[in-house]
């Protein structure tokens, strides 16, 4: 400061409309009664670095005026004061007092406003203790744009860091020596010792070994040359870790070791004058002249307010944080338009850090979901929706029981279509929500628009019978509240079009439905025989209203492949197609007998018999459902499986619960609007989706599937035939070799013809490598099982199943040498006989053990 009385001192008082730029031409400019500066610069945005003037340049005051461009964080109170905003925007780290509102000073540059005086000191940086003593010793930073960390590092230390990065061994060693032992001590607790490097006299083939009995040390082989030069790693004070360990590798006194960071002080200082009036968004910032920073400029890792706001606007343009990820936001067309073709990383260098962008998105999500996105957030959203009209709600029911929760969601405009539906299709999908919560979906077919509709979704983490009772009861109650009338079935009320429900073979799901029908007494006050039966046994409901998906039924059988022979698999699958009581009785007998010798069949059959309603829900002969109703209800849940795929494609999977619900709400709202557009215009989403057209396509698919199955069976038979031919040729090759040995006079006796059969099988050689089947071995359980079923015939010691619905499969042309299909696990091969290529005969060859 210049204090000579002979020097001219100019005190400038400016109003809001004055231009402060002429301040720079004044010889001396008074800031406070005791402080003058040489220059004044005006700015309307906060810089990331404050330029330190040299003594020759003189003291400079910066007037920061944000009144016309006030950040929303200051208006909202997210950041309370402008001096806090200045520190937050600066890439350097500062500490010090913020001043007191009781010790103020009038600042001429701010129209003599009363201001707090904040004096801040730079926090400097942290450098490794392994650094050379001269590192940063005389460093001075005046211009932040020129004196960066990269400018400081010379070519030699750059090469050193590159060598460290390219050394896999050095990286492995560092990962070892930076770890702690963690062994359990005799007195309890964990050992916190660090590994100790060792040098072998004879280096091993590996870089390091696992700890042996001495669990608190590793044996490390030194195979990296000493790295020249001291460590030049420095850190921003905000980046220092709790352990304060340097990330580089250090080689000291012949050993690898870790090193700590130590503080490197910086004398730089700034003074900030902030108005006491919180609505005055101005400040005066004065860096201390002739006192530069003692460390280089760090990479700009702090996200400035302007860049943060731009990324927030990109998130809003994307549609908000709901369903958003940084990858989606970064690559959205709206982001490209808002940033004028730039990527967020190009807007500011700090946004190259993925974690920074995720943090901005997370903050936006917290603003939208103050109670989180788990069940607490759902409860909050449900309570908010209670104030809305019922037709504007999406969450219509919430049941909490300890850790279990059930959330009922329906879009009222879609519910209106249920009154013309013939069936409900239900299924649970497990991928939508992160955690244990699953989505239970209800689908109908709208004949008027020839398309499927998802009319309801239930989100639950329980799968018990009582839990599914609340699921079904919640759906029925919500539909009643929306429509003003009870949803019912045709067998109870002829005015209703609903015939039944189709679902998978999950017992709790179906039993919960029957409990709901019983609890709500959907049969009304009718004294009919059906009402009496249902009141006696809730499962009786299912024999009239429930169909089980045949795809799920087949899937359970096909899961036994590898444990059950193919003939049994195919026979078990024909149950839904049996047409007489006699065929069904024969099927029951077959399964009972198969359960004796096969544990897989036993478990499967036990499950089917465990529910009295399950088998009737698969076969129309056993079902009590009206035949016309049975034919109108689909036999599979393919429609709802298709909706799962469509929803997952749009909304993705593994979402938090509340996000998944709100994304589903958006999907249902769009579907309702599209349906209304079709009704208004008469233009359908798919005009080739009428019932007849769908059946035609279904028949074609089934025909193609049968052709493919037949082709695969043909290929298997061809493969088996080729294998037999290979065996024959291998046998003939052995004979030729034996004859060649005898002809050339090789040592060893000649094998007799009886030892080499006509098929070329060398019995003596087989005995050396293969274990023959013993005579006491029991026959294959599958074959015994089939031969004992009524209606079977036997030939040449083996039985062929002739049960209803089973077909004989040709294994080859019997006019040539019979191709064989080997069953190595059972020890049999199947050969067609002369005149009947479908009979089973015993294997004339020894069993091969694999």
C-alpha positions, 0 to 999 in steps of 0.5 A: 500500500502506498501511504505517502500523503503527497500521492493522490488518492481517489475515492470512487463511489459508483452506482448500479449503472456506472462502468467500473472499467475506468477505475484502472486509469486512476493512480490509486483507488480507495477500497476501504478507509485504510486500503487502496489498490492500483487497479480494478477489474470488473467481472460478471462470472467467478474465475476458477483461478485468481491471478496473483499480480507481481509487485511491479504490476501492483495490487488489483481488486476484482469487483464480482457482480452477479446481480444480473446473472445470479446463480440459482444456488444463491437464490435458493439458499443452497449456497448462502453467501457469495464468498462461499460461492467464490471459494467453491468455484475456485480450483485451489483450496482455501482456509480461513475466517469468513469475517463477522457481521458485527465487525463490518467495513464500508467498501467504496467500490460497492457503493459504501455497502457494509461488508464482512472481511474474509481473509483466506489462505491457500491450503497448498498441496500434498507431496510424497515424502520420497520427493527430492529435497529440491522438489517445489522448493523455489516454485512460484506460480503467478499465471495459472494458465501457464504454470501447470502440473504438466509444465512442472514435470520434466522429461525424466520423471515423465519417463519414470512414471511411464516405466512404472505404469508399464511394469506389471510386476511393480503393480503387483508388488504394490498391490501386495505391500499396500495390503494388510495381513488380516489374519485372526490373532490367537487372542482375537482380533485381526492382524494389521501388519503389512507384508515384508519384501524378501529376496530369494537367492534362487529366484522363483518362477513367480513374482510373489507367493501366497502367505504360508504359516507366517501369515503376516508376510509375503515372499517377494522376488525383486525383478524390477530395476531401481527407478531413478529420481525422487517421487514427483507425485502431488495431490490436491488437498481435497484428494488426500486419502485417509491413509495418506499413502502415495500411489507410486512404487518406491524402491529404497535400500533394495526393497519396495516400500510405500510412502506417505504424503506430507503437506506442502504449505503455500503463502498465497492469500486473498481478501474478500469483502462481502455485503451484509445484505444477503440480497446483494450479489456483489463482492470485492476480491483482492489477491495479495500481490507479490506473494505467489502460490508455491505449487502448480495449477491442478487439473480442473476437477471441481465442476463449476456452477455453470457446467453443473447447470448445463448438465442439469438442463441436459438431464431435464431435457432427457425427461428428468432423472427417472430412468436416466443414466449418465450414458443415456443422458450423454448420448441423448439427441436432446443433449447434443442439441442443448450443447450445440453438438458438444459432449458434456466432457467438452463443456468442462474438463471436470465432467470427464470424471464419470463420478462427477456426472453421476453425482449431478444425476444423483442430486437431481434424483434426490430432489425428485424423490426426497424419501428415496426410491425404495419402499419408503419412497413408494409410501410417500408417493402413495400418501401424496396420491391420496389427495388426487381424484381416483382416476388420476391415481396410479398406486391404488393400494399398499399392504405392509406386513413386517418386511413384506410389501404389496403395491397395487398399481392400475391406470384407470383408463385401462381398467375399463377394458376388463369388462369385455375381456374373456380371460385374465392372464397372470405371471410374475417377472423377476428382473424389473426391480432391483432386490427381492421385489417382483412384478406380478402382471395382469394381461387381457386380450381386447377383441375390439382392438385385436391386441393385448393390454396390461391392465394391472401390475402388483409389486411384491416381495412375498410369494406365499399363499396369504401374500397372493391373497392380498395381491388378488384381493387388492386388485379386485378392490382397486377395480371396484373403487375405480369402476364402482362395481365388483368384477366377477366371472361368468359362472357366477354372474351371466352378465359378466364376460370373464370366463377364467384365469390362465397362469403358471404352475405356481401353487401359492398364486393359484391358491391365493386366487381361490382364497380371494374368490371365497373371501369376497363370496363372488357367487353372491347369495346363490344357493347353487350346488357350485356355491356349496362346493366352493364353500366346502373347499376353496380349491374347488374354485380352481377346477372351474376357473383356472388353466395352467400354462402348457409351456410351463408344464413342458418346461418342468418335464424337459428339465429332467432330460439327462436323468430320464430317457427320451421315451419317458420324457415324450410320454410324460408330455402328452398328458394335456392331450389325453382324451379319455379317462382310460388314457388318463388312468394309464398315464397315472399308473405309468407315473406311479411306476416310474416314480419307484425307480427314478427320483426325478420322476418321483419329485415331479409327480409328487408336485403334480399330485400335491395340488388337487387342482393342478392336473385338472387345470392341464387337461380338459377331461379332468377340468370342471370348466365348461368346454366352450370356456376352456376353448376360449381361454389360451393354453399358454402365457405367451401373450404376457411373456411377450409383454415382459420383453416389450416392457424390459426393452423400453424401461430396462431392468434392475431398477429401484422400486419407485423408479420401476413403478413410475416408469411402468406408469408412463408406459401404461399412460402412453398405451391408454393414449394410443388405444384412444387414438385407435378407437377414434380413428379406427386404425389398429396397431396391427390389422392382421391380428384377428383371431383367425389370423393368429390361429393360422400363424400359430398352426404354421409355427407348430408345423415348422416346429414339428418339421424341425423336430423330425429333421433333428431326429433324422440327423441323430439317426444318421449320426448313429448310423455313421458311428456304427460304420466308423466302428466297423471300419476301425475293426476291419483296420485292426484285422488288416494290421494284424494280417500285415504284422503276420505277413512281415514276420513281426513278433507276437502270436497271430490272433485267431478268428474267434478273437476278432469277430466279424465286426472287427471288434478285438475282444482281447484289446477291449478287455485291456481298456474297457470294463465289460458289463457284468452278468449280475448288473440290473437292467435299465430302470427305464426299460423295466419301467416301460415293460411293466406298463399295461399295453406294452409288447416285448421282443427279444428280451426288450420291451417297447412302450405301446402306451396311448400317445406314444409313437415308434421311432425308426432307428434305421434301414434294417436291410443293411447292417443295423445302425445302433443308438448307444446308451452308454449310461445304461449299458444298452444299444438299440438295434432294429431287427429284420422286418420290424425296425421299431423293436428293441433288442439287447446289445450284443456288444460289451458295455463301454464305460466312459 
